Amino acid sequence: MDLNFLTIQPAIALIAGVLILILPRVLNYIVALYLILIGVLGLWPNLLSGFG
């Protein structure tokens, strides 16, 4: 099973949206974790091969 960035991002967005609806007080944490996770997933191929 091949999971790549394009298949993981909508799933994370869906989970974050549901959590925001259920627990609106943790909106800041959910948004922060989402942005960190998307950033790490976007940089992951570059991190494995090095920046140079």
TIMI-2910 file (N, C-alpha, C, CB; in pm, 1 decimal, decimal comma, always signed):
<rs>
+----------+----------+----------+----------+----------+----------+----------+----------+----------+----------+----------+----------+------+
!      n_x !      n_y !      n_z !     ca_x !     ca_y !     ca_z !      c_x !      c_y !      c_z !     cb_x !     cb_y !     cb_z ! resn !
+----------+----------+----------+----------+----------+----------+----------+----------+----------+----------+----------+----------+------+
!    +84,4 !   -117,4 !     +0,0 !     +0,0 !     +0,0 !     +0,0 !    +89,1 !   +123,9 !     +0,0 !    -96,1 !     -0,3 !   +121,8 !  Met !
!    +69,4 !   +209,7 !    -95,9 !   +153,6 !   +326,6 !   -112,2 !    +78,1 !   +451,1 !    -67,7 !   +200,2 !   +340,5 !   -258,1 !  Asp !
!   +118,8 !   +506,9 !    +45,8 !    +59,1 !   +630,3 !    +94,7 !   +154,2 !   +744,3 !    +62,0 !    +29,8 !   +623,0 !   +248,1 !  Leu !
!   +107,6 !   +840,9 !    -10,8 !   +190,5 !   +955,6 !    -38,7 !   +124,1 !  +1081,1 !    +16,2 !   +216,4 !   +968,6 !   -189,3 !  Asn !
!   +188,8 !  +1193,5 !     -6,8 !   +143,3 !  +1321,3 !    +46,9 !     +2,1 !  +1355,5 !     +0,6 !   +239,0 !  +1431,9 !     +6,4 !  Phe !
!    -29,9 !  +1324,9 !   -124,1 !   -160,8 !  +1361,8 !   -178,9 !   -274,4 !  +1278,7 !   -121,6 !   -159,5 !  +1347,6 !   -328,9 !  Leu !
!   -246,1 !  +1158,9 !    -73,5 !   -352,5 !  +1078,2 !    -13,6 !   -364,9 !  +1101,4 !   +136,1 !   -327,6 !   +931,4 !    -40,3 !  Thr !
!   -258,6 !  +1145,2 !   +200,4 !   -262,8 !  +1166,9 !   +344,8 !   -325,5 !  +1301,6 !   +378,8 !   -122,3 !  +1158,3 !   +403,8 !  Ile !
!   -299,7 !  +1404,2 !   +299,3 !   -345,7 !  +1539,1 !   +330,4 !   -498,2 !  +1548,8 !   +345,1 !   -299,2 !  +1634,2 !   +222,9 !  Gln !
!   -579,1 !  +1495,2 !   +254,0 !   -725,0 !  +1504,3 !   +273,8 !   -773,0 !  +1429,2 !   +397,8 !   -797,2 !  +1450,4 !   +151,7 !  Pro !
!   -710,2 !  +1318,1 !   +429,6 !   -749,5 !  +1243,2 !   +548,4 !   -720,1 !  +1323,7 !   +674,6 !   -677,1 !  +1108,0 !   +553,3 !  Ala !
!   -605,1 !  +1387,7 !   +679,7 !   -570,5 !  +1470,8 !   +795,3 !   -666,3 !  +1588,5 !   +806,1 !   -425,1 !  +1521,0 !   +785,1 !  Ile !
!   -700,0 !  +1650,8 !   +693,3 !   -792,9 !  +1764,2 !   +694,3 !   -930,9 !  +1721,4 !   +743,5 !   -803,8 !  +1825,9 !   +554,0 !  Ala !
!   -975,7 !  +1604,0 !   +702,3 !  -1105,6 !  +1553,5 !   +746,2 !  -1107,0 !  +1528,3 !   +896,3 !  -1141,0 !  +1425,2 !   +671,3 !  Leu !
!  -1003,7 !  +1464,6 !   +946,8 !   -994,6 !  +1437,6 !  +1090,5 !   -987,4 !  +1567,8 !  +1169,2 !   -871,9 !  +1350,0 !  +1121,5 !  Ile !
!   -907,7 !  +1663,4 !  +1120,5 !   -896,7 !  +1792,6 !  +1189,2 !  -1030,8 !  +1864,9 !  +1189,3 !   -789,2 !  +1880,7 !  +1122,5 !  Ala !
!  -1103,8 !  +1860,5 !  +1078,6 !  -1233,8 !  +1925,4 !  +1072,4 !  -1333,8 !  +1866,2 !  +1169,2 !  -1288,1 !  +1917,3 !   +933,8 !  Gly !
!  -1334,7 !  +1735,7 !  +1179,9 !  -1426,2 !  +1670,0 !  +1273,8 !  -1389,3 !  +1706,2 !  +1417,6 !  -1423,2 !  +1516,3 !  +1254,5 !  Val !
!  -1258,5 !  +1706,9 !  +1447,8 !  -1216,7 !  +1741,8 !  +1583,4 !  -1251,1 !  +1886,4 !  +1617,8 !  -1067,0 !  +1719,0 !  +1599,7 !  Leu !
!  -1240,4 !  +1975,0 !  +1520,2 !  -1276,2 !  +2114,7 !  +1544,8 !  -1425,9 !  +2127,8 !  +1572,6 !  -1236,5 !  +2202,7 !  +1424,6 !  Ile !
!  -1507,7 !  +2050,5 !  +1501,1 !  -1652,2 !  +2054,5 !  +1526,8 !  -1686,2 !  +1999,3 !  +1664,7 !  -1727,4 !  +1975,5 !  +1419,5 !  Leu !
!  -1616,9 !  +1894,3 !  +1705,1 !  -1646,6 !  +1831,1 !  +1834,1 !  -1587,8 !  +1910,6 !  +1950,2 !  -1592,7 !  +1688,0 !  +1836,8 !  Ile !
!  -1463,6 !  +1957,0 !  +1933,3 !  -1392,2 !  +2025,3 !  +2040,6 !  -1343,1 !  +2162,8 !  +1993,3 !  -1273,5 !  +1939,3 !  +2089,4 !  Leu !
!  -1429,8 !  +2261,7 !  +1985,5 !  -1387,3 !  +2391,5 !  +1931,2 !  -1281,7 !  +2463,0 !  +2015,1 !  -1506,3 !  +2480,8 !  +1917,1 !  Pro !
!  -1267,3 !  +2428,1 !  +2141,7 !  -1168,4 !  +2494,0 !  +2226,8 !  -1025,4 !  +2456,2 !  +2190,4 !  -1194,4 !  +2460,0 !  +2371,5 !  Arg !
!  -1006,8 !  +2345,1 !  +2123,8 !   -870,4 !  +2301,9 !  +2089,4 !   -835,9 !  +2338,7 !  +1944,9 !   -855,3 !  +2149,5 !  +2110,0 !  Val !
!   -906,3 !  +2437,3 !  +1890,2 !   -884,9 !  +2478,5 !  +1752,0 !   -739,6 !  +2518,3 !  +1726,8 !   -977,4 !  +2594,1 !  +1717,1 !  Leu !
!   -680,7 !  +2596,5 !  +1815,5 !   -542,2 !  +2641,1 !  +1795,6 !   -446,4 !  +2523,0 !  +1788,3 !   -499,8 !  +2735,6 !  +1908,4 !  Asn !
!   -464,1 !  +2424,9 !  +1874,2 !   -375,1 !  +2309,3 !  +1875,7 !   -392,1 !  +2224,4 !  +1750,1 !   -400,6 !  +2224,6 !  +1999,9 !  Tyr !
!   -516,5 !  +2207,4 !  +1707,6 !   -541,8 !  +2127,0 !  +1587,9 !   -481,2 !  +2193,1 !  +1465,2 !   -692,6 !  +2105,9 !  +1567,6 !  Ile !
!   -499,0 !  +2323,8 !  +1452,1 !   -442,9 !  +2395,5 !  +1337,9 !   -290,8 !  +2390,8 !  +1341,3 !   -491,4 !  +2541,0 !  +1336,2 !  Val !
!   -232,4 !  +2410,6 !  +1458,7 !    -86,7 !  +2406,6 !  +1470,4 !    -32,2 !  +2268,7 !  +1435,2 !    -43,6 !  +2445,4 !  +1612,0 !  Ala !
!    -92,6 !  +2163,2 !  +1485,3 !    -46,9 !  +2027,6 !  +1454,7 !    -64,1 !  +1995,8 !  +1307,1 !   -122,6 !  +1925,4 !  +1539,2 !  Leu !
!   -173,1 !  +2041,9 !  +1248,4 !   -197,1 !  +2019,8 !  +1106,0 !    -88,5 !  +2086,6 !  +1022,4 !   -335,6 !  +2072,8 !  +1065,6 !  Tyr !
!    -58,8 !  +2211,1 !  +1053,4 !    +42,8 !  +2283,1 !   +977,2 !   +181,1 !  +2220,6 !   +993,3 !    +46,7 !  +2428,6 !  +1020,3 !  Leu !
!   +214,4 !  +2177,7 !  +1114,2 !   +342,9 !  +2111,7 !  +1137,1 !   +349,7 !  +1981,2 !  +1059,2 !   +364,8 !  +2085,5 !  +1287,3 !  Ile !
!   +243,3 !  +1903,2 !  +1063,2 !   +244,0 !  +1774,2 !   +993,8 !   +252,8 !  +1791,4 !   +843,1 !   +119,4 !  +1694,6 !  +1029,1 !  Leu !
!   +178,0 !  +1885,8 !   +786,9 !   +183,0 !  +1910,6 !   +643,0 !   +321,8 !  +1962,0 !   +603,7 !    +73,4 !  +2012,1 !   +601,1 !  Ile !
!   +381,3 !  +2046,3 !   +686,1 !   +515,9 !  +2094,9 !   +658,3 !   +618,7 !  +1984,4 !   +659,2 !   +554,5 !  +2199,7 !   +757,8 !  Gly !
!   +610,8 !  +1895,7 !   +757,5 !   +705,8 !  +1783,6 !   +765,3 !   +686,1 !  +1689,1 !   +647,5 !   +689,1 !  +1706,8 !   +898,5 !  Val !
!   +561,8 !  +1659,8 !   +613,5 !   +537,4 !  +1570,9 !   +499,4 !   +585,2 !  +1633,1 !   +368,2 !   +388,3 !  +1537,2 !   +489,6 !  Leu !
!   +573,2 !  +1764,2 !   +356,5 !   +618,7 !  +1831,1 !   +235,8 !   +770,3 !  +1833,3 !   +224,6 !   +565,5 !  +1971,5 !   +231,7 !  Gly !
!   +838,8 !  +1842,3 !   +338,0 !   +984,2 !  +1847,8 !   +338,6 !  +1049,3 !  +1709,1 !   +345,0 !  +1030,9 !  +1931,1 !   +455,2 !  Leu !
!   +973,6 !  +1606,4 !   +376,7 !  +1028,9 !  +1474,2 !   +400,4 !  +1119,3 !  +1422,0 !   +288,1 !   +917,8 !  +1378,7 !   +421,7 !  Trp !
!  +1081,1 !  +1430,3 !   +160,1 !  +1172,5 !  +1380,5 !    +55,9 !  +1305,1 !  +1456,1 !    +53,7 !  +1106,3 !  +1390,6 !    -80,6 !  Pro !
!  +1302,8 !  +1585,9 !    +80,9 !  +1426,4 !  +1664,0 !    +84,5 !  +1510,4 !  +1631,5 !   +206,2 !  +1395,1 !  +1811,7 !    +82,5 !  Asn !
!  +1446,3 !  +1597,4 !   +316,6 !  +1521,0 !  +1564,4 !   +437,3 !  +1596,1 !  +1432,8 !   +421,4 !  +1427,2 !  +1557,0 !   +557,3 !  Leu !
!  +1538,0 !  +1338,2 !   +348,0 !  +1603,9 !  +1208,9 !   +329,9 !  +1725,4 !  +1218,5 !   +238,0 !  +1505,4 !  +1107,9 !   +274,0 !  Leu !
!  +1717,4 !  +1303,4 !   +135,3 !  +1827,2 !  +1312,3 !    +40,9 !  +1927,4 !  +1420,8 !    +78,1 !  +1773,8 !  +1337,7 !    -97,0 !  Ser !
!  +1899,5 !  +1497,7 !   +181,1 !  +1988,6 !  +1605,9 !   +220,7 !  +1950,1 !  +1733,6 !   +150,1 !  +2134,0 !  +1570,6 !   +190,8 !  Gly !
!  +1994,8 !  +1842,8 !   +201,1 !  +1958,3 !  +1972,8 !   +144,8 !  +2051,1 !  +2017,2 !    +33,4 !  +1957,1 !  +2076,8 !   +252,8 !  Phe !
!  +2163,1 !  +1949,2 !    +16,3 !  +2261,5 !  +1994,6 !    -84,2 !  +2250,8 !  +1932,3 !   -211,8 !  +2393,4 !  +1974,6 !    -39,5 !  Gly !
+----------+----------+----------+----------+----------+----------+----------+----------+----------+----------+----------+----------+------+
</rs>
